[in-house]
Amino acid sequence: MTPQEMEKRIVRYGDLVPCRTAFIDAHTPGSDRKENFTIIGGGVSEAADQHVHIKDTPGFNIGAAGQPPFCRNSLHTHRTAEVFFVLSGTWRFFWGRYGDAGEVTLTKGDIINIPTGVFRGFENIGTDYGMIMAILGGDDAGGGVLWAPEVIEDARDHGLILGENGVLYDSKKGQSLPDGVAPMPLMDEEALARIKEPSVDEFVPHYVARYLDLLAYAKGKPADVISPTGRLRDRPGFAVEFLARDSVSDEAYQSEAHEILMVLEGHWHLSYDGGETTLAPGDVAAIPPKLSHAIKPAMSGAASLYRVWSNDDEAGPTWTELATS
């Protein structure tokens, strides 16, 4: 692979293109300053103008959310897996039918695997702009978002209508539902009754892993974070590992699977059959199957990253006995 070909498979943090109208709550006070980034795959954006950096998917989607202090993402659920790790900032994740069943605070490096069938939202509670990186199950994550009824109703009051086709229409821009397209129906009471309301004790031990704990486990080999045998036992349609300075060697390797490198801390040297480059915090690199390559920290100091592998698991559901046993 030539350096030019590899560079097309790397999305640099500084090159990320935000969308500020990606979701139905884009005009709702408290949620109207968030930015959505679609890095690999189409993601779950409801906006037609969302920029997609790499369109080909490896069996899952990669994205990010950037928010200033006290900006929140409204209550919703997914039909497939949704995993976040904190790149920067302090974040409150909350869940339940009305967002009050439980909450947990995450800081840099912490990771959360939010299961299907649970309403969830998140808010930057830090003092600076924060960024969380996202992994979404399935090649096609579009249409996988189900909003709490009150979110859709609030959005309508602020000029945004979500069509049953999954596309947003902004009356402030003179847009309206096209002929033959009805508004997205609200979830009925039967569907709402199936929304899970796990307590903090039921949720956090099985779906949250802390950065400092992962550093302790990433000695001599990568820490197995999300897999049937991982710290968070699940089959979300992909596997996640955590790598630190002591987790890697200089030896080149290759895999039959797609491999996505998502840098958390430090600078990493990536060498591959055909060239080499350096990855910085927030960079995302898509390594194709069977490409011989090696990764190692490029300088002294803290160095960590998350590595996501494709596999043959279904993309969901993820609230399972496997995760909670």
HUMOHU-V215117 format. One record per residue. N is the residue number from 0. D_CENTER is the distance of its C-alpha to the mean C-alpha in Angstrom with 2 decimals. Layout:
n,d_center
N,D_CENTER
N,D_CENTER
This chain:
n,d_center
0,27.92
1,29.02
2,27.36
3,26.98
4,25.19
5,22.81
6,22.09
7,20.89
8,18.23
9,17.01
10,15.01
11,16.42
12,14.88
13,18.12
14,17.92
15,14.72
16,15.91
17,14.74
18,15.34
19,16.82
20,17.63
21,14.48
22,14.88
23,17.98
24,18.15
25,18.43
26,22.11
27,22.04
28,23.30
29,20.85
30,17.85
31,19.53
32,18.53
33,14.74
34,13.32
35,10.56
36,9.88
37,9.60
38,9.98
39,10.62
40,11.71
41,12.36
42,9.09
43,10.29
44,12.26
45,15.77
46,17.44
47,19.65
48,19.54
49,15.85
50,16.07
51,14.45
52,14.92
53,15.10
54,15.88
55,16.52
56,13.91
57,14.36
58,13.72
59,9.98
60,7.81
61,5.95
62,5.35
63,5.90
64,8.01
65,11.46
66,14.06
67,17.65
68,19.22
69,19.43
70,17.30
71,15.32
72,13.02
73,15.33
74,15.58
75,14.08
76,13.24
77,11.80
78,13.96
79,11.50
80,9.01
81,5.80
82,4.88
83,4.50
84,7.32
85,9.75
86,11.13
87,13.83
88,15.40
89,15.94
90,13.80
91,15.10
92,13.19
93,15.71
94,16.36
95,19.31
96,21.25
97,21.99
98,19.38
99,22.12
100,21.89
101,20.18
102,18.02
103,16.83
104,16.54
105,14.20
106,15.19
107,14.48
108,13.23
109,12.64
110,9.88
111,9.41
112,9.19
113,9.89
114,12.45
115,13.64
116,16.67
117,15.75
118,15.56
119,13.11
120,12.80
121,12.12
122,14.44
123,15.15
124,18.42
125,19.28
126,21.95
127,20.10
128,17.29
129,14.00
130,10.63
131,7.29
132,4.92
133,1.20
134,3.46
135,5.55
136,9.15
137,12.14
138,13.54
139,13.89
140,11.14
141,13.47
142,15.64
143,13.40
144,13.19
145,16.20
146,17.17
147,19.62
148,23.04
149,23.73
150,20.70
151,22.17
152,25.61
153,24.78
154,23.21
155,26.39
156,28.47
157,26.76
158,27.28
159,24.17
160,24.62
161,22.14
162,24.06
163,24.07
164,22.95
165,19.51
166,20.61
167,21.11
168,24.66
169,25.68
170,29.25
171,29.40
172,29.34
173,31.91
174,29.63
175,30.32
176,29.48
177,31.12
178,34.03
179,33.10
180,29.56
181,29.38
182,26.96
183,24.02
184,25.74
185,24.84
186,23.92
187,27.31
188,28.55
189,28.39
190,24.67
191,24.08
192,26.22
193,23.88
194,20.96
195,20.70
196,21.63
197,21.00
198,22.58
199,21.12
200,23.12
201,21.80
202,18.11
203,17.60
204,19.49
205,17.68
206,14.01
207,13.86
208,14.87
209,16.39
210,16.48
211,20.29
212,20.57
213,18.49
214,20.78
215,23.70
216,22.61
217,21.83
218,25.56
219,27.06
220,24.12
221,20.33
222,19.04
223,17.87
224,14.79
225,13.53
226,16.30
227,19.50
228,21.06
229,18.32
230,18.09
231,15.77
232,17.67
233,15.86
234,15.67
235,12.30
236,13.23
237,12.32
238,13.34
239,11.97
240,14.60
241,15.27
242,18.01
243,20.39
244,23.75
245,25.65
246,23.34
247,24.40
248,27.73
249,29.24
250,29.61
251,28.07
252,26.32
253,24.98
254,23.05
255,23.38
256,19.60
257,17.04
258,15.60
259,12.71
260,13.43
261,11.10
262,13.74
263,13.68
264,17.43
265,20.55
266,21.49
267,21.42
268,24.04
269,23.03
270,26.17
271,26.41
272,29.23
273,30.19
274,29.04
275,26.99
276,24.67
277,22.97
278,19.27
279,18.55
280,15.87
281,12.77
282,14.05
283,12.34
284,15.02
285,15.31
286,18.31
287,20.23
288,22.00
289,25.40
290,25.13
291,26.87
292,25.08
293,24.89
294,22.77
295,24.22
296,24.09
297,25.98
298,27.65
299,28.44
300,26.38
301,23.01
302,20.75
303,17.55
304,14.52
305,11.97
306,13.03
307,11.44
308,14.26
309,14.88
310,17.30
311,19.36
312,17.84
313,17.19
314,13.70
315,14.68
316,15.99
317,14.73
318,17.11
319,19.83
320,22.87
321,21.41
322,18.74
323,21.23
324,24.41
